[in-house]
Amino acid sequence: MKRLLAIGLLTLVSVTGPAQAEEQRVVRLASDFTYPPFNYRDPEGKPVGFDIEIADALCQEMQVKCEWVMQDWSGLIPALLANKADAIMASMRITEDRKKKVLFTHKYYQTPARFVAREKDHVEISKAGLKGKAIGVQRGTIHDTYVTDMFGDVADIKRYSGQEEVYLDASSGRLDVVFGNSDQLALAFLDQDAGKDFVFVGEAVKDPKYIGEGTALALRKRDEKLANEFNQAIATIRANGKYDEIANRYFNFDIYGD
């Protein structure tokens, strides 16, 4: 009887103890899912894209379970600060203004910004060239800030909740110029049928005051431990080849940048 009782106790420990110990910590990642090929939803509504795959790799390296939280772009930082998410993974640039509110990880990619316009229009990127033009940008982004500061007094700045809406209005003739990340513009617009009549115009914009120091995850300032975990995971997937494996599925250039 004692032997049977001991076996029963060992069985109970083996069922409950390890199962509880192995329960994964959950980290909630917020995104707006409107920014292909970085973060968007497939026809079944599943989050997909470069950001999503990088996040999966980071979470696997950190041995945590990551869950996605849907949030409009303009509400991402407020949602984070209200504890509705643990981190933002939405192609957010590191800027001085944002650093006042959140803690950024190390970058996981970096690209310049560009203007695009119809090739036949021969648009010049200057105050004179953009006078009276309709410029499309995603609301609340660094691109919104840049065109507002540089051309807001001469151009009609049209702001949208998602980048795909910008492309729709551009291809429909409701916009003269679009401004955004060069890589995203190339892959999601210029390389698609909707953008076949458009080309890059003007020089690439790299001013760190606007374009920032790279793209990273954003966390609450008090969450330094979690930020360090992400930093270590970013370094690891860069070193072991996982980052390049994912990047090569989306880009034919070095998305990580200098």
N, C-alpha and C positions, 0 to 999 in steps of 0.2 A: 504493500500500500504506500509506504513512504517513497519507494522507488517510482511508483506511478505518479505520486504527487509532485515529485521533483521534476519528472519529465514534463508534466503539465505546466509547471511554473516556467521551465526553460522555454517551452513552446510559446507561452504567453509573452515572455520577454522578447523572443525572437520576432514575434508578430508586431508588437506595439513599439518597443524601443527603437530599433533601427528605422522603422517607417517614419517615426516622428523626426528622428535625427536627419533623415535624408530628404525631408520636405524642403523644397527649394524656396529661397527668398524671391519675392516678386518685386520687380522694378517696372514702374509704369512710365512708358515713353509717349510723349505727346507729339502729334504731327497734324498737318492740315490735309495731307494726301491730295494735293492739287498741283504737284510739281514734277511731272514726268521728265526724264527717266529716274529721278531721284526718289520721290515718294508719291504714290498715287494708288488707286484701287483698280484691280482687274475686273472683268465683267461680272465675276461672282462676288465682288465687294471685298476681296482679300487685299490687304496692304502689300504692295510690291514695289520694287525699284532698288536703286543703288543704296540709298540710305537704309532701306529695310534689310537688305542682305548684310550690310556692314553691321547694323544693330544686332542681327542674329548672331553674327560671328563674335561680336564683343560680349554679348550675353552668354554665349556658350563658353567663351574663355573665362568669364567671371563666375561661371557656374550659378547663374541666376535665371529665373524665368521672367522673360520680358513680355509685358502686355501693352497693347497700343491703345491710346486714348485719342479720339477725334476731337479737334479743336480748330476753329477758324484762326488764320494766321495772326490777326490783330489781337486775339485773345490768348495766344500761347503763353506769353510771359505772365499775364494776370492769372491764368489757370495754374501755372507752376507755383507762383507765390501763394496761391490759395490752397495749395496741397492737393490739387486735383490730379497731379502727375508728379513724378520724381525727377524727370529730365525731359528736355525738349530735343528731339532728333528730327529736324525738319529743314536741313540745309540752311541753318541760321548762321550768319556771319558774325565774327567777333568784332565789335565796334566799341569805341570808348563810351558812347552813350549807354549801350546795353550792359557794359561791364559795371556800370553804377548800380544796376538792378540784379544782375545774376552772376554766377560763377561759371566760367567756360572751361571746358576740358582743352587739351591740346587739339589742334586742328585735325580733321580727317580728309579735307581736300581744300584746294584754293585755286580759284580761276578769276580772270578779270571780267568786267562788264562791257557790253557792247550795245550799239544802236543798230537796228535794222529798219529798212524802208524798201519800198518798191524800186527795183532797179531802174525803171523807166523815169522815175521822178527826179533822180539825181539830187537827192536831198543833201544839203551841206549842214554839218553839225556845228552850228554857231547861233548866236542870238538872231542874227539877220536871217540865216537859213531856216530857222525854226519858228520865226514869227508867224503867228496865226495857225501853226500846225497842231494837230491833235496827237499827243504823245501818250501811249498806253503803258501803264505800269501796275504791278501788284501793290495794293494798298498797304501802307505801313512798313514797307521794305526799305532797304538801303537805296534801292533804285528810285523809289518814290522820293526819298529825301534828296537825292542827287539832282534829279530833274527839276524838282520844286525849287531848290536853291539856285540852280544854274539857269533855268529857263522858265520858271514859273511866272515871271513878269511879262513874258512875250508869247508863250505857248499855252495851249489848252491842255492841262494835265488831266487825263482821264484815269481814274483809279478803280481797280477791280479786286474782288475778294480772292480770285484764283488766277494763275497764269494762263490756264486754258481759255478763260474768258477773254483775256487780252488777245490771244491768237485768233479767236473766233471773230472778234470785231475788226482785227487787222485784215484778215482774209476777206471780210465782208465789205471792206472799204470805209469803215467808220473810224479808222485810225490812219494817220500818215506815217507814224514812227512808233517803234516799240523799243523799250530799253529793259535789259535784264542780263542775267549771267550768260556769258558767251557760249559755254558748253551746252546749257539748257536750250538756248535759242537755236543753236545749230541742230541738235538732235531732235528736239520736240517740235520745231517749226520749219526751219530752212530745209531740212531733209525730208519733210513731209509734203504731200500734195498741197496743203493749205498755204504753205510758205514758198511755193515754187517760183513766185514772181518777186520775192524779196531777197535782199543781199545785206551783208554787213556794210555799214557806212560809218565814216569817221574813225578815229583812233580808239584802241581799247582803253577803257578807264581803269586805272590801277591805284588811284589816290587812296591811301589807307584811311584817310579821314572819313571817306564814304564807303569804300569797298571793304575795309576792315583788314584783319590779319589772318584770314582764313575762315573756314567753316567748321563749326564744332558743336558739341552737345552743350546745352545750357542747364545749369542746376541752381538750386537755392544756395546762397552764399555760405550757409551753415553746413552744407553737405560736402565738406572737403574730402571726407573718407570715400564717399561714393565717386566723386570726381577723380580721385587718385586711382580707384579701381578701373575706371574707364580709361584713364591715361595709360595705365600699365597694359590693359588689353589692346589699346590702339598700337602701342609699341610692339606688342607680341605679334599681332596679325600682320604688321608691317614687316617684321623680321622673318616670320615663318612662311611667307608667301601667300597667305590667305587673302590679304588685302589686294594684291595684284591679280589673284585668281578671279576675285569678284569684279574688280575694276575693268579687267580685260573683256568681260562679258558685255560691258556697256560703252566703253570708250576706246578709241584707237590713238589716244594721246595720254600723257601723264597727268591724270586728274589731281594727283596729290600736290603738284606744284613745287615751287622752290622752298 
